[in-house]
Amino acid sequence: DDTVVAIPYGSRHIRLVLKGPDHLYLETKTLQGTKGENSLSSMGTFLVDNSTVDFQKLPDKEILRMAGPLTADFII
């Protein structure tokens, strides 16, 4: 697994598009040092470490949106 992008705590208005057969995988780390791992497999809006994540899975791409501000560091 490779880190594609690291999105820091407090970021806003994030939109990521992954094209092709790969799959988005999230790791989070809070200011308190708590780590979390999330593999998004179904479409919808989710709460990940108190941040709202909107995930869409289309035949040729995956789209991840986060309004923020993020309450943890996100590693995609």
C-alpha positions in Angstrom: 0.0 0.0 0.0 1.3 3.4 -0.9 0.4 6.8 0.6 -1.2 8.8 -2.2 -1.9 11.9 -0.1 -1.7 13.0 3.5 -4.4 15.5 4.5 -3.7 17.4 7.7 -5.9 18.1 10.7 -8.1 21.2 10.1 -8.3 20.9 6.3 -11.5 21.9 4.5 -13.2 21.3 1.2 -11.4 18.1 0.2 -12.3 16.3 -3.0 -10.3 13.2 -4.2 -11.0 11.2 -7.4 -9.3 7.8 -7.9 -9.6 6.5 -11.4 -9.0 2.9 -12.4 -9.3 -0.4 -10.6 -7.6 0.7 -7.3 -9.6 1.2 -4.1 -9.4 4.1 -1.6 -8.3 3.2 1.9 -8.2 5.6 4.8 -5.9 5.8 7.8 -6.5 8.4 10.5 -4.5 9.7 13.4 -6.0 12.1 16.0 -4.2 14.7 18.0 -4.3 12.3 20.9 -2.4 9.7 18.9 -5.4 7.4 18.3 -5.1 5.6 14.9 -7.9 4.2 12.8 -8.2 2.3 9.5 -11.2 2.4 7.1 -11.8 0.7 3.9 -14.8 2.2 2.1 -16.7 -0.4 0.1 -20.3 1.1 -0.1 -21.5 4.5 -1.2 -22.8 6.9 1.3 -21.9 9.5 4.0 -19.9 8.2 7.0 -18.5 9.6 10.2 -14.8 8.9 10.4 -13.1 10.2 13.6 -15.8 12.9 13.9 -15.3 14.0 10.3 -18.0 13.6 7.7 -16.8 11.6 4.6 -19.0 11.3 1.5 -18.0 8.3 -0.7 -19.2 7.5 -4.2 -18.2 4.4 -6.1 -18.7 4.6 -9.9 -17.8 1.9 -12.5 -14.6 3.8 -13.5 -13.7 5.8 -10.4 -14.1 6.5 -6.7 -14.8 10.0 -5.3 -14.2 11.1 -1.7 -15.4 14.4 -0.4 -14.9 15.9 3.1 -16.2 19.3 3.9 -14.1 19.7 7.1 -12.6 21.0 9.1 -11.0 17.6 9.7 -10.7 16.4 13.2 -7.7 14.1 12.5 -4.9 13.7 10.0 -6.1 11.5 7.0 -3.7 9.3 5.0 -5.2 8.1 1.8 
